[in-house]
C-alpha cells in the first residue's frame, strides 16, 4: 500500500511541475526563455518593440520577461486589431502565434499576434 501512495504522490508532483496543456501554450519564466526557438525569440522581440512603440496606456508597466506563446486558431482574426481596425480574415492562420507579454493577473499585459513565417507583428488583441 505504501508503494502505491509513493507512486501517486510522485505522479502528482510530476504533473504539477510540468502540467498538461491542450492549447499548445508555452508559458515561460525568465530563466526558461532560453528554450525559445530563434524564430519565437525574434517574434517576441518584435512584439516587445511593438508594445514600446504603441499607445497602450500601461506599456511602461508591462513585465517583458513574462511570456506566453500559443497557436492562433481559425477565429483569432476576429479579435485582432491592426492599426485601428479588425485585421483581415486572411491575415491570421492557425500557424501564427498569440504572444502574451506581462502579468495577466491585472491589466499590465499585452496580447500580440505574430506571423510565424515572417515573424512580424500582425496586430494586437484588446484586453477584455
N, C-alpha and C positions, 0 to 999 in steps of 0.2 A: 504494500500500500504506500509506503514511504517513497518508493521508486516512482510511482505514478504522480505523486504530489510534486516531486522534484522536476519531473518532465513537464508537468503542467505549468509550474512556475517559470521554468526556463523558456518555454514557448511563449508565455505571456510577456516575459521580458523582451524576447526577441521581437515580437510583433509591436510592442510599444516603442522599441528603439528604431525600427526600420519602417514600420507602418505598412499599409497596403493602400494604394491609390488607384482607382479605376479610371481617372481622368487624364492620365499621362501627365500629371502635375509634378513638378520638381520644386521643392522648397529648399532654399539654401541659406545657411548661416554664413557669416563672413569667412570662416575658416574652410567651408566646403566649396566656395566659389571656384577654387582651382579645378573642380571636376566639370566645369562647363566646357563644352566643345569650343573651339576657336570661333565658329560661326555664332554660337549662342552668346559668347562673350562680346563679340562685335555688335550683335543686336542689342544686348543690354547696354553697352556703351552708347550706341545711337539713341536708345530710349532715354538714358540719363541726360544726354545732350539736348534731346527734345524737351525734356522737363525743364532743364535750366533755361532754355530759350522761350519757354511758354509763358503764358499769363496766368498760370494756375496760382490761386491765392496762397496755397500752403507749400509752394515749391521749395522754399528755403528750409522747411521743417521735415521734408521727406528724407528718411534714412536710406540712402542709396546702397547700403550694404545688406539690406533685407530684400531678397529677390525670390519671386515665384514665377515659374515658367510652365505654361500648359499649352496644349494644342488648341487652336480655334476649331469651331465646328461650322456646319453649313448655315447656321443662323447668326453667327458672330457679326457679320457685316451689318446687321440691322441695328447694332448698338455702337458702331464705330463712327466717330466723327473725324473727318479730315477737313481741316480749316474750320469753317463754321457750318458745315452741312454733313448729312449722313454720307458715309463712304459708298461708293458704287458697289453694287451687288457682286461684281466680278473682281473687286479689289482684294477680297479676303477669301481664302480657301482653307480647307482642313489641315493643310501642311504648315500654315502660318502660326506664329506664336503669340500668345497673350502673355505679356510680361508685366507682372505686378511688382512695383518698386515701393518699398516703405512698409510701415507697420499698419496692417489692416484693422487694428482694434479701434482706431479713431478715423479721422479724415485726412491724415497726413500720409497719403499714398497716392500713386497714380497707376492707372492700368493702360498700358501701351500695347498696340498691336503692331507686330513687325512681320515683314515678308521674309519667309525662311529661305528664299532664293537670293534676293538682293541684300537682305539684312537691314533694309531701310525701314523707317517708321511709316506705317500706313496711316495711322491715326491713333486716337485715344478713345477710351470708353469712360463716360462720365460716372462719377461715384454716385451711387444711389442710396 
